[in-house]
Amino acid sequence: MGTISGNRVTKFAVLGLVALGVIAFFYFDLGRYLSLAFIKASQDRFQAIYKAHPLWVIAVYVGVYIAVTAWSLPGAAVLTLAGGGFFGLAVGTLAVSFASTIGATLACAVSRFLLRAWVQKRFGGRLAAIDDGIAREGAFYLFSLRLVPVFPFFIINLLMGLTRMRLFTFFWVSQLGMLPGTLIYVNAGRELAKIERLSGILSPGVLISLGLLGLFPLALKKLLALYRQKSGLQAPDG
């Protein structure tokens, strides 16, 4: 009985923290600090602080990125550009890749254990397609979703919480699937001063390339299944 009460207290405490974070974000208009205009205007000052305290700046950046992603708040795309503008391609990609994946996994966990009913009511209409894709393709489907922008990333995080996919699988597949897009945005962020709007970063050619990359593992899986069928081989258990 004590364990059940303790679980309820923990659940309400986490829900309260999530609600408090979201309310504070909009009440204090914290989104203005995650705008492209603010990041561009502050680039020189931030880079000066980064040169003086590199580890602290990276740690704060990663913490902010994780919070924004975990709470499904707007601003992740601008933060990714900022990673390239502040840290360069290598450090920026490393910081963004892990921060975005950790934040996405936390959002998935919150959806699964705390917000299941709300997510089902708010986005349940899109769940059938994802359930069907996961049932047919498993982790390959999530990998494709990360590369091909069929659904916004924050919706994928929340809806995956309603599936049976293990959180560890969600983590590493998301890490790999989001890496190409992360590289594109971080690399673009190195020319932060020249960027006028986010929509200009992903050209039609880049979107087509990401789409083909996302479809590749699904096509490979189909070809392997066809080969097994033709050769009379049986797929290994699991």
Secondary structure, DSSP 8 states (H G I E B T S, - for coil): -HHHHHHHHHHHHHHHHHHHHHHHHHHTTGGGGGSHHHHHHTHHHHHHHHHHSHHHHHHHHHHHHHHHHHTT-TTHHHHHHHHHHHH-HHHHHHHHHHHHHHHHHHHHHHHHHTSHHHHHHHHGGGHHHHHHHHHHHTHHHHHHHHHS-SS-HHHHHHHHTTS---HHHHHHHHHHHHHHHHHHHHHHHTTGGG---GGGTS-HHHHHHHHHHHHHHHHHHHHHHHHHHHHT------
